[in-house]
């Protein structure tokens, strides 16, 4: 999962080593096992104390499962780790994301503004659980069931950004074809469209649909995301086939911002877009 080939000035790799997540989880698991054994507890006993099964405790110690934050807190307390495991909770949480996405996920979580153009899928911040599970189920190479569930959980957790206070300003331009493609089947797409209508009525969120019939289109170079950090730093993010790049050079970012402005002008207005989505929902 290496970053894109562009390594010029103003471009930052958003990727890490392909197995960095797995190695960290195995290290965390070994630490947890040593602390459990020092406390004189079996996996079954620890599982009973923290309210989880023995199999899950074993899977975490072997680095095969990513523990939820509340499990890390509970284990730290029960084995008398005095904050050793809790101190690693942030890194454990990051391990839920594929390596190429981790740097961007950290920026996204603290964004003051985020604006995205999507041409293939509904943006991850807008996906309902059913749609997200369908997307990961179609991933190639195929993901195992545990990884799918971890990815779905992580994707839904990212959506805390929508309700964070102070609320960030968010806008999305979505291709009409994305909303007409019934990924996962009609019922999944119905749930997704209903979710878009709910999120689209939030005061800090603006959704715009780009009609397929437009004979001029500024997004021919593909999807991208713009971020304004709380420190007023502007960046752009691009991703393709598990390769990702953060663009930080002002002139480059300005180019993406100009493109996004034209895309918004070419798309339906937010009010028109919500009405269109509601009409499409009625046709399913």
C-alpha positions in Angstrom: 0.0 0.0 0.0 2.6 2.6 -1.1 1.7 6.2 -1.9 1.4 7.5 -5.4 4.4 8.1 -7.6 4.2 11.9 -7.4 6.9 12.8 -4.8 7.6 16.4 -5.8 7.5 19.5 -3.6 4.2 20.0 -1.8 3.2 16.3 -2.0 3.1 14.1 1.1 2.8 10.4 1.1 -0.3 9.2 2.9 0.8 5.6 3.0 2.8 3.4 5.3 4.3 0.0 5.0 1.9 -2.7 3.8 2.1 -4.8 7.0 2.6 -1.9 9.5 -0.9 -2.3 10.9 -0.5 -6.1 11.4 2.9 -5.7 13.1 1.6 -3.1 15.5 -1.4 -5.2 16.4 0.8 -8.3 17.1 3.0 -6.1 19.3 0.0 -4.8 21.2 -1.3 -8.4 21.6 2.0 -9.6 23.0 2.0 -6.8 25.5 -1.5 -7.6 26.5 -0.7 -11.3 27.0 2.3 -10.5 29.1 0.2 -8.2 31.4 -2.6 -10.8 31.6 -0.2 -13.5 32.6 1.5 -11.3 35.1 -1.9 -10.7 36.7 -2.4 -14.4 37.0 -5.4 -14.6 34.6 -6.3 -17.0 31.9 -7.9 -15.8 28.7 -11.2 -17.1 29.8 -11.0 -15.4 33.2 -10.0 -12.1 31.6 -12.8 -12.4 29.1 -15.3 -13.0 31.8 -14.2 -9.9 33.8 -14.4 -7.6 30.8 -17.5 -9.0 29.3 -16.1 -10.6 26.2 -15.5 -14.1 25.1 -12.3 -16.1 25.5 -12.0 -16.4 21.7 -11.9 -12.6 21.3 -9.3 -12.2 23.9 -7.2 -14.8 22.2 -7.7 -13.2 18.8 -6.6 -9.8 20.1 -3.5 -11.3 21.8 -2.6 -13.0 18.5 -3.0 -9.7 16.6 -5.9 -11.0 14.5 -8.6 -8.7 15.9 -8.6 -5.0 16.6 -10.0 -4.3 20.0 -12.6 -1.6 20.6 -11.5 1.3 22.8 -13.8 0.2 25.6 -12.2 -3.2 25.6 -8.7 -1.7 25.8 -9.9 0.4 28.8 -11.4 -2.6 30.5 -8.4 -4.9 30.0 -6.0 -2.2 31.2 -8.0 -1.9 34.4 -8.4 -5.7 35.0 -4.7 -6.6 34.5 -3.4 -3.6 36.5 -1.6 -2.1 33.5 -1.8 1.4 35.0 -2.4 3.0 31.6 0.2 1.1 29.5 -2.5 -0.3 27.2 -4.6 2.8 27.3 -1.6 4.8 26.1 -1.6 2.7 22.9 -5.4 3.1 22.3 -4.9 5.9 19.7 -2.6 3.8 17.6 -4.9 0.8 18.0 -7.7 2.9 16.6 -5.6 4.0 13.6 -4.9 0.3 12.8 -8.6 -0.1 11.9 -7.8 1.8 8.6 -5.8 0.4 5.7 -2.3 1.9 5.7 -2.7 4.2 2.7 -5.7 5.9 4.4 -4.4 6.4 8.0 -2.8 9.8 7.5 -5.8 11.3 5.8 -8.2 9.8 8.5 -6.3 11.7 11.2 -6.7 15.0 9.2 -10.3 14.3 8.4 -11.3 13.8 12.1 -10.1 17.3 13.0 -11.1 19.2 9.8 -12.7 22.6 10.0 -14.0 22.2 6.5 -14.2 19.2 4.1 -15.4 19.3 0.5 -15.4 16.2 -1.7 -16.2 15.2 -5.3 -17.1 11.6 -5.8 -17.6 9.7 -9.1 -17.6 6.0 -8.1 -19.1 5.6 -4.7 -21.0 7.5 -2.1 -18.5 9.2 0.1 -17.5 7.2 3.2 -18.7 10.0 5.5 -22.2 9.6 4.0 -22.4 5.8 3.7 -25.1 4.0 5.8 -24.0 0.7 7.4 -25.6 -1.5 4.8 -24.0 0.3 1.9 -20.6 0.3 3.6 -20.8 -3.5 4.2 -21.8 -4.1 0.6 -18.8 -2.0 -0.7 -16.3 -3.8 1.4 -17.9 -7.1 0.5 -17.1 -6.3 -3.2 -13.5 -5.3 -2.5 -10.8 -7.0 -4.6 -8.7 -8.8 -3.5 -11.5 -10.3 -1.3 -11.5 -9.3 2.4 -12.2 -11.8 5.1 -15.3 -11.4 7.2 -13.4 -10.0 10.3 -11.7 -7.4 8.1 -15.0 -6.4 6.6 -16.5 -5.8 10.0 -13.5 -3.9 11.2 -13.6 -1.7 8.1 -17.3 -1.1 8.4 -16.9 -0.2 12.1 -14.1 2.2 11.3 -16.1 3.8 8.5 -19.1 4.5 10.7 -16.8 5.8 13.4 -15.4 8.4 11.0 -18.9 9.8 10.7 -18.6 11.3 14.2 -17.2 14.2 12.2 -20.7 15.2 11.1 -21.9 15.7 14.7 -18.6 17.1 16.1 -18.7 20.4 17.9 -17.8 22.9 16.7 -19.5 21.5 13.6 -17.3 21.4 10.5 -18.6 22.8 7.2 -19.1 19.9 4.8 -20.1 19.7 1.1 -20.2 16.9 -1.4 -20.7 16.7 -5.2 -21.9 13.3 -6.2 -22.3 11.9 -9.7 -25.8 11.0 -10.6 -24.6 7.5 -11.8 -23.3 6.8 -8.3 -26.8 7.1 -6.9 -28.4 5.1 -9.6 -26.0 2.2 -9.3 -27.8 -0.3 -6.9 -24.7 -1.6 -5.1 -25.8 -4.4 -2.7 -29.3 -4.5 -4.2 -32.4 -2.3 -4.2 -32.9 -2.5 -0.4 -29.4 -1.4 0.4 -29.7 1.5 -2.1 -33.0 2.5 -0.5 -31.4 2.7 2.9 -28.5 4.7 1.4 -30.8 7.2 -0.3 -32.8 7.6 2.9 -29.6 8.2 4.8 -28.5 10.9 2.3 -31.8 12.7 2.8 -31.3 12.8 6.6 -27.7 13.9 6.4 -28.4 16.4 3.6 -30.8 18.3 5.8 -28.2 19.0 8.4 -27.3 22.7 8.5 -23.6 22.2 8.1 -23.9 19.7 5.2 -24.6 20.5 1.6 -25.1 17.7 -1.0 -25.1 18.3 -4.7 -25.9 15.9 -7.5 -24.0 16.2 -10.8 -26.4 15.2 -13.6 -25.1 12.7 -16.1 -26.6 14.8 -19.0 -24.2 17.8 -18.4 -22.2 18.4 -21.6 -19.5 20.3 -19.7 -17.8 18.7 -16.7 -14.9 20.0 -14.6 -14.3 16.7 -12.9 -12.8 14.7 -15.8 -9.6 14.2 -13.9 -11.3 12.2 -11.2 -12.4 12.3 -7.5 -10.7 14.4 -4.8 -11.2 15.8 -1.4 -10.3 19.3 0.0 -9.6 19.8 3.7 -9.2 23.0 5.7 -7.6 22.1 9.1 -8.4 23.9 12.3 -5.0 25.5 12.0 -6.2 27.0 8.6 -3.9 24.8 6.5 -5.4 23.9 3.1 -4.8 20.5 1.6 -6.1 18.2 -1.2 -6.3 14.4 -1.1 -6.4 12.0 -4.0 -6.7 8.3 -4.0 -6.7 5.5 -6.6 -6.3 1.8 -6.3 -5.0 1.9 -2.7 -2.5 4.6 -3.6 -3.1 8.0 -2.0 -1.5 11.4 -1.9 -1.9 14.5 0.2 -1.2 17.7 -1.8 0.0 20.6 0.2 1.7 23.0 -2.2 -0.5 26.1 -2.3 -0.7 26.4 -6.1 -1.6 22.7 -6.5 -4.3 23.0 -3.8 -5.6 26.2 -5.4 -6.1 24.2 -8.6 -8.2 21.7 -6.9 -10.2 24.4 -5.2 -10.9 26.1 -8.5 -12.0 22.8 -10.0 -14.4 22.2 -7.1 -15.9 25.6 -7.5 -16.7 24.9 -11.1 -18.1 21.5 -10.2 -20.5 23.1 -7.7 -21.7 25.5 -10.3 -22.3 22.8 -12.8 -24.2 20.5 -10.3 -27.8 20.8 -9.1 -28.2 23.1 -6.2 -28.5 21.5 -2.7 -32.3 22.0 -2.6 -32.7 20.6 -6.2 -30.4 17.7 -5.3 -32.4 16.6 -2.2 -35.6 16.8 -4.2 -34.0 14.7 -6.9 -32.8 12.1 -4.4 -36.3 12.0 -2.9 -37.8 11.4 -6.3 -35.3 8.6 -7.1 -36.1 7.0 -3.8 -39.8 6.9 -4.7 -38.9 5.1 -7.9 -37.2 2.2 -6.1 
